[in-house]
Amino acid sequence: MTDVSKSETLLRATFKIKLNGETVSIATVGQAYQFITNLSSIEWIEFKSLHDDAISALQGAAGDAMLTVQATNALRALFVRSKLL
């Protein structure tokens, strides 16, 4: 798949994140990819390694649904470390 942000592959978990007073639900690879790439790279600088891992895992899962476990785990690690979960 060439456009990861359009992937409708389901993650193994739905993440509910509070952002600016609103709850955002992230259930697909595309939603997760859009969420972590649309924020400024400055906002992720402290978590660069985890951010890079999550992007890579999402790109893999967009092309192969068998990789959704790894993508979900990478996202969970990023969100927990950045205190979004």
N, C-alpha and C positions, 0 to 999 in steps of 0.2 A: 504494500500500500504506500502510495507516495505522500498523501496528506494525512498525517497522524491526527491532526485536529478534527478531522471528520470521521474518525473511527468510532463505530458504535459498539465495539467489543466491550462487553461488560467486565468490570473489575470484580474481584472476589468479595469486595465489601463496598458499601456506599458510605462515603465520607460526608459528614455534615459539619461544615465549618462556618463559624460566625465571623463575618467580615463587614466592617463598617455598620454594625447593628443588624445586619441581615444574615439569615442562614442560607448558605450555598450548599447544595447537594451535588456531590461528584460521584457518578455511578459508572461512567464509561471512560475508556482510554482517551477518547477525544476531548471530553470535558476536563479530565485531569490535565492533559497536555495544554489545553487552552489556558487553564487556571495558572499553571506554574510557568508558562511562557509569556503570558500577557502582563504579569507583574514586572516591574522594573528589575533588571539584573542586579541593581544596587540593593534591592530589598532581599535578594537571596545570597548576597556576597558572603555573609557569615556562614552560610550552609552550602557553599559552592560544591563541595564534593558530593553531598547528598542530593543536591539539585541536579547535578550532572548525571548521577546514577539513576535518578528517577526519570529524567528525559530519555536516557538510553534504554531503560527498561520499557518505557511507554512506546518508544519507537519499535522495539522488538515485538511487543504485544500487539501493536497495530497490524503487523504482518503475520503474526502467529499467535492465535488465541491461547495456545498452550503456555505462553509466557505471562499470562495475566497474574499468576501467583507471585512471580518475581516483581512485576510492576506494582501490584498492590502492596507488597512488603516494602518496596523502595519508597512509595508514596507515604506509607504509614511512618517509616523512619524519618522522612523529611518533615512531615506535619507534626509529629511528636516533638522532634528536636527544635523546631521553630515555634513550638507552643501554640500551634493552630488547632491541635486536638487535645 
